[in-house]
């Protein structure tokens, strides 16, 4: 299973790295995300800040901050057992952030846990989810570190998971383990696919 996942991950990463016009296509994808009624109705939404060849989010996120939407961004930390975990920071301005792990913008460590800035996973209504590969049924393949897997265990059952990727990252069927979680929707520059979601995840 791991060999199949790693092969799928390498192929999808290659496709993502080769993707042309990333800025233009990312804008289309982010606009589609913002236009969803689920997003519009959500009180608290999680965006990610892109790195490497991911769908680029910063320009659209900057615009959304200006609307006053309550937005959380993830940052990489550890739980009490030393396992990988995503902290959630209420973002109000990009000036709050500094380069962190892998050069991704995040709140400075000395501010982690600050009252009023930390958001609990249970507060999230809508979650933008990055990935290396997706399929049209909502299957997702991440980087393999487990950050998002642990987050999904702690969000509410009615929180909407929306994967975003370039169409070139889509595969026929993502290799998924029993603990892997399917997306409710997958948005690309060409389409919006309705996924199986957690209702049908093992």
N, C-alpha and C positions, 0 to 999 in steps of 0.2 A: 504493500500500500504506500509506504513512504517513498519508495523508488518511483512509483507512478506519479505521486504528488510532486516530487522534485523535478521529474521530467516535464510535467505540465507547467510547473512554476517557471522553469528555465525558458520554455517556449513562449509563454505569455509575457515574461519580462523582456525577452528579445523583441517581441511584437510591440510592446509598450515603448521601449527605448527607440525603436525605429519610427514610431508614429510621427508623421509630418503635421505641421500646422497645429501644434499643441495649444497655443494660446487661443486660436479661433475656436477650435473644437471644445476646449475647456469652457469657454464663455457660453457656448450653446448648451452644454451639459448643465452648468450651474444655473443658467436661466430656466431650464426645464425643471430643475430641482426646486427653485424658488417659486415657480408657477403652480406647483402642486397644491391642491386645496388642503391636503394634510399638513403641508408646511405652513400655509397661511393661517390655519386654525391653531397651530401648535403654540403653546405658551413658552416652552423652552426647547431649543433646537441645538443639536450638536453638529458643528462643522469640524472638519480636520484642516490643518494647514499643510499643504502639499510639500513633498520633498522629491528629489530626483525626478523621475519621469512620470509621476502620478498626474492625474487630472489636476490642473492648476486651479486653486481656489481663492488665492489671496485677493485678487481684484474684486471678485463678486462679494467676498466676505466683507471687504472694506465698505462696499456700498450698503450691505445689509446692516452693518453696525450703525450707519447713519440713520437708519429707519427706527432705531430704538428696540429692535427685536432682541429678546433675551437669548443670548448665544453662549454656548459652552464650547470650549475647545479641549481636546485631550492632551495630556502630557504623560511621558513614560516614567513610571516610578515602580516601587515594590510594595507588596502588602506585608503584613506582620510575619508571614512565613517566608518572606524573601522571594515570592513568586512575582513575575511580571504583572503589572497592573497599570491601568490608565487612570490618572487623576483627571478631574474635570474642573476647568477654570472658567469662571464667568468673564468673558472678554468684552471690554467696553472700548478699548483703544489699543492699537498695535504698539504704542509706546510702552505698554506694560510688559512686552515680551523681549526675550533675549535668545540667541542661538543656544540650543541645548543638544541633546543626544542626536547624532547624525546631522547636526546643523539645523534641525527643525526648530522653529520659533516656539518658545514656551515661557511660562512665567518663571522668574528667577527662583531658585530653590528656597531661598530665605523667606519667600512669600507663600510657599505652599501651605495650605491649611488655613489661610487667612479668613476670618469670619466675613461672610458676605461675598466672598469671591469663589469659594469652593462650592460646587454643585454636586448633589448626590445623584447617583445613577437613576434612582427612582423618580427624579424630577424630569427626566428627559421624555419628551413627547414624540420627537422625530429625530432620527440619527442618520447623518450622512456617513456612509461606510466606504473607505477605500479598499482596494484589493489588487492582487496580482492578476487574477483571472476570475471571471464569472461565467455562468451559463444563463440561458434564457428562462430557466425555472427558478432562479434565485440562488443557485449554488455559488459559493464563494470560496476562493483560495487566497489566503493571506500570505504574509511573509514567513509564517511558521513560528513566531515568537509567542503567540497565545494572548497578546494584549486584548484584542477585541473579543476573543472567545470568553475571557473572564468578565469583560464588561457586559456581554449579552446575558450572562447568568444573573446579573443584578438589576437589569432594567425591567420596567413593568411589562406585563404580557401584552398590553395594548399599545406600547410604544412602537412606532413604525420604523423599520430598518430599510434604508434605501441605499443600495450599492451604486456607486458611480464609477464609470470606466469608459475607455474608448471602445468603439465597436471592435477594433482589432484585438482586444483582450478577451473577447468572448470565445468560449470553447463549447464543443457539443455537449459535454457533461463533465462538470468538475468532479474530481475524485474527492469524496467526502467521507470522513470518519463518523462514528456514531455521535460524537459530541459536537460536530460541526453544525452551524446554524445557517439556515437558508434565509435570504432576504425577502422582504415583502415586495419590493420592486427593485429593478435594475435599470438605471438611466444611462444611455449612451447618447452620442451626438445624432444618432439616427432613429432611436426608438425608446419607448418606455415599456419594459417587460414586467409582467405581473409574476412574481415568484411564489413559491410554495409557502414561504414564511415559516415562523416557528410552530405554527399549528401542526405542520406535517413533518417537522424535524424529529429525528430519533431522540 
